[in-house]
């Protein structure tokens, strides 16, 4: 059974136990789940059931669960918690997870949490919070193991034994000089397989670059993907090691970006609670519905310009939705490719012209192909080659325009610091509708009247 099916099974089983009043059995099921599984379970429950299940969660796991749930769900859970409960929940959390949680708390709660910590942990937390949460510094954990290059492997092994434990996800130890400047990594596999009398300098890897703390999170993902990293050192502007990022941190970023793209395409926020009150959700969604309505009126105004044409040639009204619909699909294909390429950092000044040329050529080829198809179908349907020629011409024009718009819109929105995944679809729909109606009805007025 895969994880998705397992999650659904847990949800169904939990509901059965709750409905039948088997609270002890329900607690047992909840106790067997990991924090991430508990988070998905809580997000899948209506508000009343969620509150009951949250009470059953082991307090020691509470903080880890709060980090995993969406922001709106987290806010709802925290609202029902006493300060003492929240402080108990975050006790013992990994510093990077704690930083993610504290960054989203109200100021009053943040101050209470900070006061509950000792000075050392407070300073460490402030150090992480000093960086943007969507940067390498915001993702990092400052619990790192460092060694010097001039010591032997035997000394390193004794040092690790004296520590008693190493941070989770450690696959390598960072090598630094006396000033804590990054020099390379000592892989644990080499540490335990090489002659212990060798020095760290003789077996360390110097070709593994660190990641600057101000690196955007999407670039961190790129580094891990293209360098096949399991962990990486994070350094400040002076090349001092300030923390480390592990692959589980990167997977969180990948998941968040995927959810953001999916929800953003509909003008929604991935942090939204699907069980939030209907009035609250309706108000949130109304913004993009209003924007879409405004663009629809813009397209309608184009149609109104050619009202006389429609009155005289009623057949145009029957065929009118075809052109903007095809343009919308073609434009969405280009838009999706460009939005993905921007997210992966594949677009720069050196390749935009080539991509634009390719998208326009695709638009031309598809425009000619489907113009022929729709012209043939229209002639067979209505027996008028002129109407077939008009819709064929409009189809070709709109598919080329859609390809160009799908290419240009994400670049323009990115330059304006607007997320292409969030606003690209609305802008594209406006362009393909306006160009589609204008070309179809304009050609109809020109050649059929």
C-alpha positions as CSV (number, residue, x, y, z in Angstrom):
1,X,0.0,0.0,0.0
2,X,1.5,3.4,-1.0
3,X,1.6,6.4,1.3
4,X,-1.5,8.0,-0.3
5,X,-3.6,4.9,0.1
6,X,-2.2,4.5,3.7
7,X,-3.2,8.1,4.6
8,X,-6.8,7.5,3.3
9,X,-6.9,4.2,5.2
10,X,-5.8,6.0,8.4
11,X,-8.5,8.7,7.9
12,X,-11.3,6.2,7.3
13,X,-10.2,4.0,10.3
14,X,-9.9,7.0,12.6
15,X,-13.4,8.3,11.7
16,X,-14.9,4.8,12.3
17,X,-13.3,4.7,15.7
18,X,-14.4,8.2,16.6
19,X,-17.9,7.7,15.4
20,X,-18.2,4.4,17.5
21,X,-16.8,6.1,20.6
22,X,-13.6,4.0,20.6
23,X,-11.4,6.8,22.0
24,X,-8.7,4.5,23.4
25,X,-8.4,2.7,20.0
26,X,-8.3,6.1,18.3
27,X,-5.5,7.3,20.5
28,X,-3.6,4.1,19.7
29,X,-3.9,4.8,16.0
30,X,-2.8,8.4,16.4
31,X,0.2,7.3,18.5
32,X,1.5,5.1,15.7
33,X,1.6,8.0,13.2
34,X,4.6,10.2,12.4
35,X,4.4,14.0,12.6
36,X,4.0,14.5,8.9
37,X,1.3,11.8,8.8
38,X,-0.5,13.4,11.7
39,X,-0.3,16.8,9.9
40,X,-2.0,15.4,6.7
41,X,-4.6,13.7,8.9
42,X,-5.4,16.9,10.8
43,X,-5.7,18.8,7.5
44,X,-8.2,16.2,6.3
45,X,-10.6,16.6,9.2
46,X,-13.4,19.1,9.7
47,X,-12.9,21.6,12.5
48,X,-14.7,19.8,15.3
49,X,-13.1,16.4,14.6
50,X,-9.7,18.1,14.2
51,X,-10.0,19.6,17.7
52,X,-10.7,16.2,19.2
53,X,-7.8,14.5,17.4
54,X,-5.4,17.4,18.3
55,X,-6.1,16.7,22.0
56,X,-5.0,13.1,21.4
57,X,-1.7,14.0,19.9
58,X,1.4,13.3,22.1
59,X,2.5,16.8,23.5
60,X,6.1,15.9,22.7
61,X,5.2,15.7,19.0
62,X,3.0,18.8,19.0
63,X,5.7,21.1,17.8
64,X,6.8,18.8,15.0
65,X,3.2,18.5,13.8
66,X,2.6,22.2,13.9
67,X,5.6,22.7,11.6
68,X,4.1,20.2,9.1
69,X,0.6,21.6,8.8
70,X,-0.5,24.5,6.6
71,X,-0.3,28.0,8.0
72,X,-4.1,28.5,8.4
73,X,-4.6,25.1,10.0
74,X,-1.6,25.8,12.4
75,X,-3.2,29.2,13.4
76,X,-6.4,27.5,14.2
77,X,-4.7,24.8,16.4
78,X,-2.5,27.4,18.2
79,X,-5.6,29.5,19.0
80,X,-6.9,26.7,21.1
81,X,-3.7,26.2,23.0
82,X,-2.5,27.7,26.3
83,X,0.9,29.4,26.3
84,X,2.3,26.6,28.5
85,X,1.0,23.9,26.1
86,X,2.7,25.7,23.2
87,X,6.0,26.0,25.0
88,X,5.9,22.3,26.0
89,X,5.1,21.4,22.4
90,X,8.2,23.2,21.0
91,X,10.6,21.9,23.7
92,X,13.3,19.8,22.0
93,X,12.4,20.8,18.4
94,X,15.2,21.1,15.8
95,X,16.3,24.7,15.6
96,X,15.4,25.1,11.9
97,X,11.9,23.7,12.5
98,X,11.5,26.0,15.5
99,X,12.5,29.0,13.4
100,X,9.9,28.1,10.8
101,X,7.3,27.9,13.6
102,X,8.2,31.0,15.5
103,X,8.4,33.1,12.3
104,X,4.6,32.5,11.8
105,X,3.5,33.1,15.4
106,X,1.9,36.4,16.6
107,X,4.4,38.8,18.2
108,X,3.0,38.2,21.7
109,X,3.4,34.4,21.4
110,X,6.9,34.8,19.9
111,X,8.0,36.8,22.9
112,X,6.6,34.2,25.3
113,X,8.4,31.4,23.5
114,X,11.7,33.3,23.5
115,X,11.4,34.0,27.2
116,X,11.0,30.3,27.9
117,X,14.4,29.5,26.2
118,X,17.8,29.8,27.7
119,X,20.2,32.5,26.5
120,X,22.2,30.2,24.3
121,X,19.2,28.7,22.4
122,X,17.7,32.2,22.1
123,X,20.8,33.5,20.5
124,X,21.0,30.5,18.1
125,X,17.3,31.1,17.2
126,X,17.9,34.8,16.6
127,X,20.8,33.8,14.3
128,X,18.6,31.7,12.1
129,X,15.7,34.2,12.1
130,X,18.1,36.9,10.9
131,X,17.9,35.3,7.4
132,X,15.0,35.4,5.0
133,X,12.9,32.3,5.5
134,X,13.1,31.6,1.7
135,X,16.9,31.6,1.7
136,X,19.6,29.0,2.5
137,X,20.0,30.8,5.9
138,X,16.3,30.4,6.6
139,X,16.4,26.7,5.7
140,X,19.6,25.8,7.6
141,X,20.1,24.1,11.0
142,X,23.1,25.6,12.9
143,X,23.8,22.2,14.7
144,X,26.9,21.3,12.7
145,X,30.0,19.2,13.2
146,X,33.3,20.8,12.1
147,X,36.9,19.6,12.2
148,X,40.3,21.0,11.2
149,X,42.3,19.7,8.2
150,X,45.6,19.1,10.2
151,X,44.2,16.4,12.6
152,X,44.2,12.7,11.9
153,X,41.1,10.6,11.2
154,X,41.7,8.8,14.6
155,X,41.4,12.1,16.4
156,X,38.2,12.8,14.6
157,X,36.7,9.4,15.5
158,X,37.7,10.0,19.2
159,X,36.1,13.4,19.0
160,X,32.8,12.0,17.7
161,X,32.8,9.3,20.4
162,X,33.2,12.1,23.0
163,X,30.3,14.0,21.5
164,X,28.1,10.9,22.0
165,X,25.8,11.7,19.0
166,X,25.8,13.6,15.7
167,X,23.0,15.6,14.1
168,X,20.4,13.6,12.1
169,X,21.1,13.4,8.4
170,X,24.8,13.8,8.8
171,X,26.7,12.2,5.9
172,X,29.8,14.4,6.1
173,X,31.7,16.6,8.5
174,X,32.7,20.1,7.4
175,X,36.4,21.0,7.4
176,X,37.3,24.5,8.6
177,X,40.4,26.5,9.5
178,X,41.1,28.3,12.7
179,X,38.9,31.2,11.7
180,X,36.0,28.8,11.0
181,X,36.3,29.4,7.2
182,X,35.0,26.6,5.0
183,X,37.6,24.4,3.3
184,X,35.7,21.2,2.3
185,X,34.0,18.1,3.6
186,X,35.1,14.8,5.2
187,X,32.7,12.1,4.1
188,X,31.7,9.7,6.9
189,X,32.3,6.8,4.5
190,X,35.9,7.9,4.1
191,X,36.3,8.5,7.8
192,X,35.4,4.9,8.7
193,X,37.2,3.2,5.7
194,X,40.5,5.0,5.4
195,X,43.7,4.5,7.5
196,X,43.0,6.3,10.8
197,X,46.6,7.6,10.8
198,X,45.9,9.7,7.6
199,X,45.2,13.4,8.1
200,X,41.8,14.9,7.3
201,X,43.6,17.0,4.6
202,X,44.6,13.8,2.8
203,X,41.1,12.3,2.5
204,X,38.8,15.4,2.5
205,X,36.9,16.6,-0.6
206,X,37.7,20.2,-1.6
207,X,35.5,20.3,-4.7
208,X,32.2,20.4,-2.8
209,X,31.3,24.1,-2.6
210,X,29.3,25.6,0.3
211,X,26.0,27.4,-0.3
212,X,25.9,31.2,0.6
213,X,23.4,32.0,3.3
214,X,21.5,34.5,1.1
215,X,21.0,32.0,-1.7
216,X,17.2,31.8,-2.6
217,X,15.5,28.6,-1.7
218,X,14.8,27.7,-5.3
219,X,18.5,27.9,-6.1
220,X,19.2,25.7,-3.1
221,X,17.0,23.1,-4.7
222,X,18.9,23.4,-8.0
223,X,22.2,22.9,-6.2
224,X,21.0,19.7,-4.4
225,X,19.5,18.3,-7.6
226,X,22.4,19.0,-9.9
227,X,25.1,18.1,-7.5
228,X,23.4,15.1,-6.0
229,X,23.9,16.4,-2.5
230,X,22.6,14.9,0.8
231,X,23.8,17.8,2.8
232,X,25.7,21.1,2.3
233,X,27.4,23.7,4.4
234,X,25.9,27.2,4.6
235,X,28.4,30.0,4.8
236,X,28.2,33.8,5.4
237,X,29.7,36.5,3.3
238,X,33.1,35.9,4.9
239,X,33.0,32.1,4.1
240,X,32.4,31.2,7.8
241,X,30.3,28.1,8.3
242,X,27.0,29.1,9.9
243,X,24.9,26.0,9.4
244,X,24.0,23.1,7.1
245,X,21.1,22.1,4.9
246,X,20.0,18.5,4.5
247,X,18.0,16.9,1.8
248,X,14.9,16.7,3.9
249,X,14.9,20.5,4.1
250,X,15.1,20.6,0.3
251,X,12.2,18.2,-0.1
252,X,10.0,20.5,2.0
253,X,10.8,23.3,-0.4
254,X,10.1,21.2,-3.5
255,X,6.7,20.1,-2.0
256,X,5.8,23.7,-1.1
257,X,6.7,25.0,-4.6
258,X,4.6,22.2,-6.2
259,X,1.6,23.1,-4.0
260,X,2.1,26.8,-4.6
261,X,2.1,26.2,-8.4
262,X,-1.0,24.0,-8.3
263,X,-3.0,26.3,-6.0
264,X,-1.6,29.5,-7.6
265,X,-3.0,28.5,-11.0
266,X,-6.5,28.9,-9.5
267,X,-5.6,32.1,-7.6
268,X,-5.5,30.2,-4.3
269,X,-3.0,29.9,-1.4
270,X,-1.5,26.5,-0.6
271,X,-1.7,27.4,3.1
272,X,-5.5,27.7,3.0
273,X,-7.5,25.4,5.2
274,X,-10.1,23.5,3.1
275,X,-12.3,23.2,6.2
276,X,-12.2,27.0,6.9
277,X,-15.6,28.6,7.4
278,X,-17.4,29.1,4.0
279,X,-17.7,32.8,4.4
280,X,-14.0,33.2,4.9
281,X,-13.2,31.0,1.9
282,X,-15.7,32.8,-0.2
283,X,-14.2,36.2,0.6
284,X,-10.7,35.0,-0.2
285,X,-11.7,33.5,-3.6
286,X,-13.9,36.4,-4.5
287,X,-10.8,38.5,-5.4
288,X,-9.8,36.4,-8.3
289,X,-13.4,35.9,-9.4
290,X,-13.7,39.7,-9.5
291,X,-10.6,40.0,-11.6
292,X,-11.8,37.3,-13.9
293,X,-15.2,39.1,-14.2
294,X,-13.4,42.3,-15.2
295,X,-11.4,40.6,-17.9
296,X,-14.6,38.8,-19.1
297,X,-16.3,42.2,-19.5
298,X,-13.3,43.4,-21.5
299,X,-13.7,40.5,-23.9
300,X,-17.5,41.1,-24.0
301,X,-16.8,44.7,-25.0
302,X,-14.9,43.5,-28.0
303,X,-17.9,41.3,-29.0
304,X,-20.2,44.3,-28.6
305,X,-18.1,46.3,-31.1
306,X,-19.1,43.8,-33.7
307,X,-22.8,43.5,-32.7
308,X,-23.9,44.6,-36.1
309,X,-21.9,41.8,-37.7
310,X,-23.4,39.2,-35.4
311,X,-26.9,40.5,-36.2
312,X,-26.4,40.0,-39.9
313,X,-24.4,36.7,-39.8
314,X,-25.9,34.7,-36.9
315,X,-23.7,31.7,-37.8
316,X,-20.7,33.6,-36.4
317,X,-22.2,33.5,-32.9
318,X,-22.4,29.7,-33.1
319,X,-18.7,29.4,-33.9
320,X,-17.4,32.3,-31.8
321,X,-16.3,30.3,-28.7
322,X,-14.1,28.0,-30.8
323,X,-11.3,30.5,-31.5
324,X,-10.6,31.8,-28.0
325,X,-11.0,28.3,-26.5
326,X,-8.3,26.9,-28.8
327,X,-6.1,29.9,-28.1
328,X,-6.5,29.5,-24.4
329,X,-5.3,25.9,-24.6
330,X,-2.3,26.7,-26.8
331,X,-1.4,29.7,-24.6
332,X,-1.6,27.6,-21.4
333,X,0.9,25.1,-22.9
334,X,3.5,27.8,-23.5
335,X,2.7,29.5,-20.2
336,X,3.2,26.3,-18.3
337,X,6.5,25.6,-20.0
338,X,7.8,29.1,-19.3
339,X,6.6,29.2,-15.7
340,X,8.3,25.9,-15.0
341,X,11.5,27.0,-16.7
342,X,11.6,30.2,-14.7
343,X,11.1,28.2,-11.5
344,X,14.0,25.9,-12.4
345,X,16.3,28.8,-13.3
346,X,16.5,27.7,-16.9
347,X,15.8,31.1,-18.4
348,X,18.4,33.8,-19.0
349,X,19.2,36.5,-21.5
350,X,21.2,34.1,-23.7
351,X,18.3,31.7,-24.5
352,X,15.1,33.8,-24.4
353,X,15.3,34.6,-28.1
354,X,15.7,31.0,-29.1
355,X,12.8,29.9,-26.9
356,X,10.6,32.7,-28.3
357,X,11.4,31.7,-31.9
358,X,10.5,28.1,-31.0
359,X,7.2,28.9,-29.3
360,X,6.2,31.2,-32.3
361,X,7.0,28.4,-34.7
362,X,4.9,25.9,-32.7
363,X,2.1,28.5,-32.8
364,X,2.4,28.8,-36.5
365,X,2.5,25.1,-37.2
366,X,-0.5,24.4,-34.9
367,X,-2.3,27.5,-36.3
368,X,-2.0,26.2,-39.8
369,X,-2.9,22.6,-38.9
370,X,-6.0,23.4,-36.9
371,X,-7.0,26.3,-39.2
372,X,-7.2,23.7,-42.0
373,X,-9.1,21.2,-39.8
374,X,-11.7,23.8,-38.6
375,X,-12.1,25.3,-42.0
376,X,-12.9,21.9,-43.5
377,X,-15.3,21.0,-40.7
378,X,-17.0,24.4,-40.9
379,X,-17.5,24.1,-44.7
380,X,-18.9,20.6,-44.4
381,X,-21.3,21.9,-41.6
382,X,-22.5,25.1,-43.1
383,X,-21.6,24.8,-46.7
384,X,-20.1,28.2,-46.9
385,X,-16.3,28.4,-47.7
386,X,-16.2,32.1,-46.6
387,X,-17.1,31.3,-43.0
388,X,-14.6,28.4,-43.1
389,X,-11.9,30.8,-44.3
390,X,-12.7,33.4,-41.7
391,X,-12.5,31.0,-38.8
392,X,-9.3,29.5,-40.2
393,X,-7.7,32.9,-40.4
394,X,-8.8,33.8,-36.9
395,X,-7.6,30.4,-35.6
396,X,-4.1,30.9,-37.1
397,X,-3.9,34.4,-35.7
398,X,-5.0,33.5,-32.2
399,X,-2.8,30.4,-31.9
400,X,0.3,32.4,-32.8
401,X,-0.7,35.3,-30.5
402,X,-1.4,32.7,-27.7
403,X,2.1,31.2,-28.1
404,X,3.7,34.6,-27.9
405,X,1.6,35.6,-24.9
406,X,2.4,32.4,-23.1
407,X,6.1,33.1,-23.6
408,X,6.0,36.8,-22.7
409,X,3.5,36.9,-19.8
410,X,5.6,34.9,-17.2
411,X,8.7,37.0,-18.0
412,X,6.9,40.3,-17.6
413,X,5.2,39.2,-14.4
414,X,8.5,38.0,-13.0
415,X,10.1,41.3,-13.8
416,X,7.3,43.0,-11.9
417,X,7.8,40.7,-8.9
418,X,4.5,39.0,-9.5
419,X,4.3,35.3,-9.3
420,X,3.6,33.9,-12.8
421,X,1.9,30.9,-11.3
422,X,-0.6,33.1,-9.5
423,X,-1.5,35.7,-12.2
424,X,-0.4,34.2,-15.5
425,X,-3.6,32.3,-16.2
426,X,-5.8,35.4,-15.7
427,X,-3.7,37.6,-18.0
428,X,-3.4,34.9,-20.6
429,X,-7.2,34.3,-20.7
430,X,-7.8,38.0,-21.3
431,X,-5.3,38.1,-24.2
432,X,-6.6,34.9,-26.0
433,X,-10.2,36.0,-25.5
434,X,-9.7,39.5,-26.8
435,X,-7.4,38.5,-29.7
436,X,-9.7,35.6,-30.6
437,X,-12.9,37.6,-30.7
438,X,-11.3,40.5,-32.4
439,X,-9.7,38.4,-35.2
440,X,-12.8,36.2,-35.7
441,X,-15.4,39.0,-35.7
442,X,-13.1,41.5,-37.4
443,X,-12.4,39.1,-40.3
444,X,-16.1,38.3,-40.4
445,X,-17.0,42.0,-40.7
446,X,-14.3,42.5,-43.4
447,X,-15.1,39.6,-45.7
448,X,-18.7,38.5,-45.0
449,X,-20.6,41.8,-45.0
